[in-house]
Amino acid sequence: MARPRLTLYRDAALAEARGPSLQKGVSVLVAGRRIVAMRPTSDEGILPPEVRVIDAGGSTIVPGMVDAHSHVTLPGGSHWIDRGFDPPEELLDVAERNGDLLGRAGVRWARDVGSPAAVDPRDGKKRALALRVRERWSRDSTRPQIRVAGTWIAHSGVLQPGLDIEADDGPALLAAAKVQLDDGADLLKLYLDGPKKEEAPWSAEDVRAVVEFAHGRGAKVTAHSGFLAGARVGIDAGVDSLEHGFELDSEAVAAMARQGTFLVSTLAIFRSWASFSQTTTIPRFAGDEGKERMARRRERAIESVRLAYRAGVRIAAGTDFGGGSLRANHLAWEVESLVEAGLKPWEALASATIQGGELLDEPDAGRIFEGGPADFFLVHGDPLSDPTSLWRVWRVAWLPDSFIP
Ligand SMILES: [Zn+2]
């Protein structure tokens, strides 16, 4: 067998997201897909003659990021909901384009929390499209690694009919959960907003039964939570994480911290919508009433994340791209939003790296270490003090050279 190609990234800074300070003058030696040495540039040791040296001077090495809330089969944009009804073949193409965008933006892992179901021509069975994407990408080391929740499970009257699996009582909820896991979902996604926003769609007992069932099968349960009533039920029922958490209070975050429940933040949605007030004529974004309503929800959502942060809740960063209006290369926007909500910049980067890996139970995800995968990218600037440096991607170690913009 041929020896793996050796590449040395010389004299970079290193941002590990474990504290506020960069390590400077670092050289990283990569063999094939693994990091074999990380040393001070002044002490690289003896290098084999065939090593290819990349002068990384002035750039910063950042662990490949984890987008903890994504929808890989959907494109995003201001008509994001309509796009969910595009033909399955088109959505699979969208996923490939999203795979490109994720990689070029330094995102190595994506947690897919809902995709439309479609008939798989290979066996005639209807299942979540993202499961097919996971299968394709698992065979291609340049693609993002994904974990998939299957299709959204919601009460009727909440999402667009035809997009989700509807369950109006406990037995139906449990049956829907079983179908998703039988189809091969890595986790379950319950939609804990009800047809009425002040009421959760199911009881804590109903949700707890699903959590126990999923845990028994080695899968986790996460819950979409736009409003407080649903958040309370999810927390009571012991879900592993809440998505969005746009309306949390001090009692809710205290319970989350105690139980170890993750919050997956998606605050950049509001920045995206605010941008649509300038770029579209859609009344809910561009009209005065719409703008006011969005601004109110945004304030409340930022306050929820701030409360969670202060209470010590573990926070992972997500874009909601596709299922919301962001695009697949916008995770830096969420890191910026977390800083606005009170996280220190290095903590916000940890939410997009180490914390995302913990949420996924993937010990290598979002980390960089000798012996680990060469899953890092290089930016200009110090992301430990300035999240906007994450937009300035120069190179991505896991992509072929030709790929780099
Ligand atoms: Zn979503």
Boltz pocket constraint, residues with backbone or C-beta under 6 A from the ligand:
constraints:
  - pocket:
      binder: B
      contacts: [[A, 69], [A, 70], [A, 71], [A, 113], [A, 114], [A, 320], [A, 323], [A, 324]]
      max_distance: 6.0
